[in-house]
Amino acid sequence: MADKLARDGSVQKSVGPEPSLGVSRQNIRKPIKRWVDTQHLERWRGLSGTQRQARKLISIPSPATKT
């Protein structure tokens, strides 16, 4: 019965906006996370003044401290 219903459903045309397959949250969040990580690292490398000393002591910022 399940196979018959699956076949019948696959033959029918999709109703609604394309694409008919959904996009997972992971596919949306991954590029955003990559962008945030890049922005964070660029900001870290661009520190100046008194923060310059902190950058010398800490080679790379912790991913957990993005603010």
N, C-alpha and C positions, 0 to 999 in steps of 0.2 A: 504494500500500500504506500509506504514512504517513497519507494523508488518511483512509482507511478506518479505521485504528486510532484516529486522533484523534476521528472521529465516534463510533465505538463507545465510546470512553472518556468522551466528553462526555455520552452518554446514560445511563451508569450512575450510580447514586446513590453519594455519597461515604460511605466507611466510616471512622469515627473521629470524634474531637472536632471540633466546629465552631469557628471557620470553617475551611473546607477549604483556603482560600488562606493561605499563610504570611505572616508579617509580616517585612519586611526589617529588617536591623540598623540601617539608617539611620533608619527610622521609630521605632525604640526609642531610638537614641542622640540624635536631634535634640532631643526634649523634655528629656532629661537634661542635655545640653550647655547648653540655654537656661536651665535651672534653676541650674546651676553658675555660669554667667556672671552671672545676676541676684544670686545669693548673694555672689559675689565683689565685685561692684560695691557692694552694700549694706554689706558689711563694710568696704570701702574708704572709703565715705562716713561710716561710723560711727567712724572712728579718732579717738582723743583723746590728750591729753597731748603727749608729745614727737613722736608720729607725726603730729600735726596739721601740723607744719612740712613734713614730707615730702609731705603731701597738697597743700599750697599750691604746692610746687615741681613736682610731677607731677600734671597735671590729671586724668588717667585712668589706671588701672592697665593694664599690658600683659596681654593675654589669655593670653600664654605663661607667665605667672608665677603661675598658680593653684595655691596650696598650702594 
